Amino acid sequence: MQEKVLLSVAEASHLFGIGQHRLRKIIGEDYDCKYHLTLGRVIKIKRKPFEEYLNKVQAI
């Protein structure tokens, strides 16, 4: 999982220590699709941009 560019919500939740419901809420507020891709009904989180986002925010 360390080399993956796109992560599922479950993988990102486990890797970053954030609950799946909170991740889905963050993605819902990401209108410019900076941190995620939607492939049909499947949501994939872009790892690098999401890590940069987590480094910038003070509270989630």
Secondary structure, 3 states (H helix, E strand, C coil): CCCCCEEEHHHHHHHHCCCHHHHHHHHHCCCCCCCEEEECCEEEEEHHHHHHHHHHCCCC
